[in-house]
Amino acid sequence: MSDVSRKGDSFTVRVDGNEVTAYDGDSVAAVLVRNGRVSWRRTRHGDRPRGLFCGIGACQDCLVTVDGVPGVRACVAPAGPGADIATSAGAGGE
């Protein structure tokens, strides 16, 4: 029986300027959620918090900027060593 809690090799990424640990196979959303972020952007209309919703890239609730590229779906984007992830919620996130 496999150990589902086992993680791959670790590496660091930056989230809103802070170094955090990520693991092989992590999505950007997995990194954010593991570090306590449940919301990382707000809607244009109504200023409502958004984060991980569908988890399959169909919606646009989890958009972040990765290495300067805006509009990246965090749920399907792989986290890579040294990635610079910026949320619109900033370091204060929810």
Long-range contacts (C-beta under 8 A, 24 or more apart in sequence): 11-80, 11-81, 11-82, 12-81, 12-82, 13-79, 13-80, 13-81, 13-82, 13-83, 13-84, 13-85, 14-82, 14-83, 14-84, 14-85, 15-85, 15-86, 15-87, 16-85, 16-86, 16-87, 16-89, 16-90, 16-91, 16-93, 17-91, 18-91, 22-79, 22-81, 22-83, 25-78, 26-78, 26-79, 27-74, 27-75, 27-76, 27-77, 27-78, 27-79, 28-64, 28-66, 28-72, 28-74, 28-75, 28-77, 28-78, 28-79, 28-83, 28-85, 29-55, 29-62, 29-74, 29-75, 29-77, 30-79, 31-79, 31-85, 32-64, 32-74, 32-85, 32-87, 37-87, 37-89, 37-93, 37-94, 38-94, 39-89, 39-93, 39-94, 40-64, 40-74, 40-87, 40-88, 40-89, 40-93, 40-94, 41-87, 41-88, 41-89, 42-88, 42-89, 49-89, 49-94, 51-94, 63-88, 64-88
